[in-house]
């Protein structure tokens, strides 16, 4: 048994390291912080601005400018100021 292990030691180490490397490559890693965000639907006032919503709900995972851009893009808003919808989706926390 020891003789077999010694003669195949390189092969055993090589295949073990190869398997570990393949498992590392297959493990999902978050590439963008936006994909890690939990979202919630919130009701906003008629005259609320995107900047006001960002001040209230931004948890610090994005800059205020990134948060405003995320709100505009994901809620299909046409302006950066007054929100014309009653409910919008906001990112609330990172996973």
N, CA and C atoms as an extended XYZ file, in Angstrom:
285
Properties=species:S:1:pos:R:3:atomname:S:1:resname:S:1:resid:I:1 pbc="F F F"
N         0.821       -1.184        0.000 N   UNK     1
C         0.000        0.000        0.000 CA  UNK     1
C         0.870        1.255        0.000 C   UNK     1
N         1.895        1.328        0.878 N   UNK     2
C         2.778        2.486        0.923 CA  UNK     2
C         3.540        2.639       -0.379 C   UNK     2
N         3.912        1.525       -0.976 N   UNK     3
C         4.644        1.584       -2.244 CA  UNK     3
C         3.762        2.200       -3.333 C   UNK     3
N         2.496        1.851       -3.358 N   UNK     4
C         1.562        2.393       -4.350 CA  UNK     4
C         1.382        3.897       -4.148 C   UNK     4
N         1.270        4.333       -2.924 N   UNK     5
C         1.094        5.762       -2.640 CA  UNK     5
C         2.336        6.537       -3.055 C   UNK     5
N         3.503        5.988       -2.747 N   UNK     6
C         4.749        6.679       -3.100 CA  UNK     6
C         4.943        6.765       -4.615 C   UNK     6
N         4.591        5.736       -5.333 N   UNK     7
C         4.799        5.767       -6.792 CA  UNK     7
C         3.782        6.661       -7.476 C   UNK     7
N         2.614        6.875       -6.864 N   UNK     8
C         1.573        7.701       -7.479 CA  UNK     8
C         1.348        9.015       -6.730 C   UNK     8
N         2.299        9.397       -5.915 N   UNK     9
C         2.137       10.601       -5.094 CA  UNK     9
C         1.904       11.842       -5.958 C   UNK     9
N         2.672       11.973       -7.022 N   UNK    10
C         2.503       13.148       -7.889 CA  UNK    10
C         1.098       13.174       -8.495 C   UNK    10
N         0.639       12.024       -8.971 N   UNK    11
C        -0.698       11.957       -9.562 CA  UNK    11
C        -1.779       12.273       -8.534 C   UNK    11
N        -1.640       11.772       -7.331 N   UNK    12
C        -2.625       12.016       -6.285 CA  UNK    12
C        -2.680       13.508       -5.942 C   UNK    12
N        -1.524       14.115       -5.764 N   UNK    13
C        -1.472       15.546       -5.450 CA  UNK    13
C        -2.014       16.360       -6.617 C   UNK    13
N        -1.632       16.005       -7.839 N   UNK    14
C        -2.080       16.738       -9.023 CA  UNK    14
C        -3.599       16.704       -9.160 C   UNK    14
N        -4.198       15.521       -9.039 N   UNK    15
C        -5.645       15.403       -9.187 CA  UNK    15
C        -6.392       16.059       -8.026 C   UNK    15
N        -5.845       16.001       -6.828 N   UNK    16
C        -6.470       16.659       -5.680 CA  UNK    16
C        -6.467       18.172       -5.867 C   UNK    16
N        -5.325       18.718       -6.273 N   UNK    17
C        -5.251       20.160       -6.511 CA  UNK    17
C        -6.115       20.579       -7.697 C   UNK    17
N        -6.180       19.760       -8.734 N   UNK    18
C        -7.038       20.062       -9.883 CA  UNK    18
C        -8.504       20.094       -9.475 C   UNK    18
N        -8.923       19.135       -8.672 N   UNK    19
C       -10.298       19.102       -8.195 CA  UNK    19
C       -10.604       20.329       -7.333 C   UNK    19
N        -9.683       20.708       -6.473 N   UNK    20
C        -9.882       21.885       -5.633 CA  UNK    20
C        -9.986       23.151       -6.488 C   UNK    20
N        -9.161       23.255       -7.517 N   UNK    21
C        -9.198       24.415       -8.405 CA  UNK    21
C       -10.506       24.473       -9.183 C   UNK    21
N       -10.979       23.350       -9.660 N   UNK    22
C       -12.255       23.305      -10.393 CA  UNK    22
C       -13.403       23.704       -9.469 C   UNK    22
N       -13.400       23.222       -8.243 N   UNK    23
C       -14.439       23.608       -7.282 CA  UNK    23
C       -14.384       25.111       -6.984 C   UNK    23
N       -13.178       25.653       -6.913 N   UNK    24
C       -13.026       27.095       -6.709 CA  UNK    24
C       -13.624       27.869       -7.875 C   UNK    24
N       -13.387       27.425       -9.087 N   UNK    25
C       -13.922       28.106      -10.266 CA  UNK    25
C       -15.439       28.002      -10.352 C   UNK    25
N       -15.999       26.906       -9.884 N   UNK    26
C       -17.441       26.701       -9.963 CA  UNK    26
C       -18.205       27.382       -8.831 C   UNK    26
N       -17.513       27.827       -7.795 N   UNK    27
C       -18.163       28.494       -6.682 CA  UNK    27
C       -18.595       29.888       -7.129 C   UNK    27
N       -19.881       30.212       -6.991 N   UNK    28
C       -20.338       31.540       -7.430 CA  UNK    28
C       -19.769       32.640       -6.544 C   UNK    28
N       -19.310       33.688       -7.201 N   UNK    29
C       -18.791       34.857       -6.499 CA  UNK    29
C       -19.564       36.072       -6.965 C   UNK    29
N       -19.931       36.963       -6.069 N   UNK    30
C       -20.635       38.178       -6.486 CA  UNK    30
C       -19.698       39.094       -7.261 C   UNK    30
N       -20.115       39.445       -8.474 N   UNK    31
C       -19.285       40.301       -9.306 CA  UNK    31
C       -19.636       41.771       -9.137 C   UNK    31
N       -20.907       42.061       -8.906 N   UNK    32
C       -21.345       43.438       -8.756 CA  UNK    32
C       -22.163       43.565       -7.491 C   UNK    32
N       -21.970       44.692       -6.803 N   UNK    33
C       -22.711       44.855       -5.569 CA  UNK    33
C       -24.191       45.084       -5.803 C   UNK    33
N       -24.575       45.534       -6.988 N   UNK    34
C       -25.990       45.743       -7.276 CA  UNK    34
C       -26.734       44.412       -7.306 C   UNK    34
N       -26.086       43.352       -7.761 N   UNK    35
C       -26.743       42.056       -7.816 CA  UNK    35
C       -26.986       41.476       -6.421 C   UNK    35
N       -26.296       41.995       -5.417 N   UNK    36
C       -26.426       41.475       -4.065 CA  UNK    36
C       -27.507       42.187       -3.264 C   UNK    36
N       -28.182       43.137       -3.858 N   UNK    37
C       -29.105       43.968       -3.110 CA  UNK    37
C       -30.470       43.328       -2.935 C   UNK    37
N       -31.016       43.491       -1.739 N   UNK    38
C       -32.407       43.142       -1.480 CA  UNK    38
C       -33.230       44.384       -1.809 C   UNK    38
N       -34.410       44.176       -2.367 N   UNK    39
C       -35.239       45.318       -2.730 CA  UNK    39
C       -36.587       45.247       -2.018 C   UNK    39
N       -37.234       46.403       -1.951 N   UNK    40
C       -38.568       46.481       -1.361 CA  UNK    40
C       -39.380       47.481       -2.155 C   UNK    40
N       -40.677       47.270       -2.180 N   UNK    41
C       -41.580       48.209       -2.826 CA  UNK    41
C       -42.078       49.172       -1.760 C   UNK    41
N       -41.924       50.474       -2.009 N   UNK    42
C       -42.341       51.471       -1.025 CA  UNK    42
C       -43.301       52.470       -1.663 C   UNK    42
N       -44.160       53.018       -0.857 N   UNK    43
C       -45.086       54.056       -1.300 CA  UNK    43
C       -44.441       55.406       -1.025 C   UNK    43
N       -44.483       56.290       -2.020 N   UNK    44
C       -43.869       57.611       -1.870 CA  UNK    44
C       -44.924       58.694       -2.037 C   UNK    44
N       -44.657       59.855       -1.467 N   UNK    45
C       -45.542       61.008       -1.623 CA  UNK    45
C       -45.501       61.503       -3.058 C   UNK    45
N       -46.559       62.198       -3.461 N   UNK    46
C       -46.649       62.749       -4.820 CA  UNK    46
C       -45.471       63.651       -5.156 C   UNK    46
N       -45.049       64.481       -4.221 N   UNK    47
C       -44.008       65.464       -4.499 CA  UNK    47
C       -42.616       65.016       -4.071 C   UNK    47
N       -42.444       63.759       -3.778 N   UNK    48
C       -41.139       63.257       -3.350 CA  UNK    48
C       -40.162       63.287       -4.522 C   UNK    48
N       -38.913       63.546       -4.198 N   UNK    49
C       -37.873       63.531       -5.230 CA  UNK    49
C       -37.021       62.282       -5.068 C   UNK    49
N       -36.319       61.967       -6.110 N   UNK    50
C       -35.435       60.796       -6.074 CA  UNK    50
C       -34.353       61.003       -5.018 C   UNK    50
N       -33.873       62.223       -4.892 N   UNK    51
C       -32.844       62.526       -3.906 CA  UNK    51
C       -33.359       62.313       -2.474 C   UNK    51
N       -34.625       62.674       -2.212 N   UNK    52
C       -35.195       62.468       -0.882 CA  UNK    52
C       -35.318       60.983       -0.559 C   UNK    52
N       -35.741       60.200       -1.529 N   UNK    53
C       -35.846       58.750       -1.330 CA  UNK    53
C       -34.460       58.174       -1.062 C   UNK    53
N       -33.453       58.642       -1.787 N   UNK    54
C       -32.081       58.169       -1.580 CA  UNK    54
C       -31.594       58.495       -0.170 C   UNK    54
N       -31.917       59.679        0.327 N   UNK    55
C       -31.506       60.060        1.678 CA  UNK    55
C       -32.134       59.151        2.729 C   UNK    55
N       -33.382       58.760        2.518 N   UNK    56
C       -34.097       57.951        3.512 CA  UNK    56
C       -33.665       56.482        3.465 C   UNK    56
N       -33.549       55.907        2.283 N   UNK    57
C       -33.365       54.455        2.164 CA  UNK    57
C       -31.933       53.995        1.883 C   UNK    57
N       -31.031       54.883        1.515 N   UNK    58
C       -29.662       54.465        1.212 CA  UNK    58
C       -28.982       53.988        2.490 C   UNK    58
N       -28.530       52.732        2.474 N   UNK    59
C       -27.893       52.144        3.651 CA  UNK    59
C       -26.379       52.305        3.642 C   UNK    59
N       -25.857       53.045        2.677 N   UNK    60
C       -24.411       53.264        2.605 CA  UNK    60
C       -23.689       52.276        1.711 C   UNK    60
N       -24.403       51.330        1.126 N   UNK    61
C       -23.750       50.363        0.243 CA  UNK    61
C       -23.428       50.973       -1.116 C   UNK    61
N       -24.048       52.121       -1.428 N   UNK    62
C       -23.792       52.858       -2.665 CA  UNK    62
C       -23.645       54.336       -2.307 C   UNK    62
N       -22.992       55.066       -3.180 N   UNK    63
C       -22.975       56.513       -3.002 CA  UNK    63
C       -24.372       57.039       -3.318 C   UNK    63
N       -24.649       58.267       -2.907 N   UNK    64
C       -25.967       58.840       -3.195 CA  UNK    64
C       -26.215       58.910       -4.699 C   UNK    64
N       -25.182       59.245       -5.463 N   UNK    65
C       -25.338       59.336       -6.917 CA  UNK    65
C       -25.636       57.960       -7.517 C   UNK    65
N       -24.949       56.922       -7.075 N   UNK    66
C       -25.226       55.567       -7.555 CA  UNK    66
C       -26.643       55.137       -7.188 C   UNK    66
N       -27.071       55.496       -5.980 N   UNK    67
C       -28.407       55.130       -5.516 CA  UNK    67
C       -29.476       55.805       -6.373 C   UNK    67
N       -29.293       57.100       -6.655 N   UNK    68
C       -30.239       57.837       -7.499 CA  UNK    68
C       -30.292       57.217       -8.892 C   UNK    68
N       -29.122       56.898       -9.467 N   UNK    69
C       -29.083       56.269      -10.794 CA  UNK    69
C       -29.784       54.917      -10.772 C   UNK    69
N       -29.597       54.132       -9.696 N   UNK    70
C       -30.252       52.836       -9.582 CA  UNK    70
C       -31.763       53.016       -9.549 C   UNK    70
N       -32.250       53.986       -8.766 N   UNK    71
C       -33.687       54.237       -8.681 CA  UNK    71
C       -34.266       54.614      -10.041 C   UNK    71
N       -33.580       55.491      -10.752 N   UNK    72
C       -34.071       55.944      -12.054 CA  UNK    72
C       -34.112       54.785      -13.046 C   UNK    72
N       -33.052       54.006      -13.076 N   UNK    73
C       -32.962       52.899      -14.036 CA  UNK    73
C       -33.956       51.783      -13.737 C   UNK    73
N       -34.071       51.379      -12.485 N   UNK    74
C       -34.888       50.224      -12.134 CA  UNK    74
C       -36.370       50.539      -11.965 C   UNK    74
N       -36.722       51.809      -11.910 N   UNK    75
C       -38.123       52.193      -11.808 CA  UNK    75
C       -38.619       52.895      -13.058 C   UNK    75
N       -37.753       52.938      -14.068 N   UNK    76
C       -38.083       53.561      -15.356 CA  UNK    76
C       -38.625       54.967      -15.161 C   UNK    76
N       -37.917       55.740      -14.341 N   UNK    77
C       -38.306       57.126      -14.099 CA  UNK    77
C       -37.738       58.003      -15.205 C   UNK    77
N       -38.477       59.037      -15.576 N   UNK    78
C       -38.061       59.897      -16.675 CA  UNK    78
C       -37.273       61.110      -16.208 C   UNK    78
N       -37.311       61.400      -14.945 N   UNK    79
C       -36.639       62.580      -14.419 CA  UNK    79
C       -35.854       62.221      -13.172 C   UNK    79
N       -34.902       63.057      -12.835 N   UNK    80
C       -34.125       62.804      -11.626 CA  UNK    80
C       -34.733       63.490      -10.418 C   UNK    80
N       -35.844       64.196      -10.617 N   UNK    81
C       -36.409       64.955       -9.497 CA  UNK    81
C       -37.737       64.360       -9.027 C   UNK    81
N       -38.856       64.910       -9.378 N   UNK    82
C       -40.146       64.500       -8.841 CA  UNK    82
C       -40.535       63.115       -9.358 C   UNK    82
N       -40.990       62.262       -8.451 N   UNK    83
C       -41.401       60.905       -8.799 CA  UNK    83
C       -42.885       60.929       -9.141 C   UNK    83
N       -43.234       60.391      -10.298 N   UNK    84
C       -44.625       60.431      -10.747 CA  UNK    84
C       -45.398       59.156      -10.406 C   UNK    84
N       -44.773       58.204       -9.759 N   UNK    85
C       -45.431       56.951       -9.400 CA  UNK    85
C       -45.763       56.951       -7.911 C   UNK    85
N       -46.735       56.125       -7.543 N   UNK    86
C       -47.073       55.983       -6.121 CA  UNK    86
C       -46.135       55.009       -5.412 C   UNK    86
N       -45.763       53.942       -6.109 N   UNK    87
C       -44.881       52.927       -5.528 CA  UNK    87
C       -43.652       52.779       -6.390 C   UNK    87
N       -42.514       52.648       -5.742 N   UNK    88
C       -41.261       52.383       -6.449 CA  UNK    88
C       -40.506       51.281       -5.727 C   UNK    88
N       -39.553       50.688       -6.405 N   UNK    89
C       -38.707       49.654       -5.839 CA  UNK    89
C       -37.409       50.321       -5.401 C   UNK    89
N       -36.994       50.054       -4.181 N   UNK    90
C       -35.752       50.613       -3.657 CA  UNK    90
C       -34.860       49.490       -3.131 C   UNK    90
N       -33.546       49.621       -3.321 N   UNK    91
C       -32.632       48.659       -2.690 CA  UNK    91
C       -32.513       49.006       -1.205 C   UNK    91
N       -32.657       48.007       -0.339 N   UNK    92
C       -32.675       48.300        1.097 CA  UNK    92
C       -31.502       47.710        1.873 C   UNK    92
N       -30.881       46.669        1.368 N   UNK    93
C       -29.782       46.058        2.116 CA  UNK    93
C       -28.970       45.156        1.209 C   UNK    93
N       -27.749       44.914        1.625 N   UNK    94
C       -26.921       43.959        0.910 CA  UNK    94
C       -27.097       42.587        1.518 C   UNK    94
N       -27.014       41.565        0.655 N   UNK    95
C       -27.104       40.194        1.146 CA  UNK    95
C       -25.765       39.774        1.683 C   UNK    95
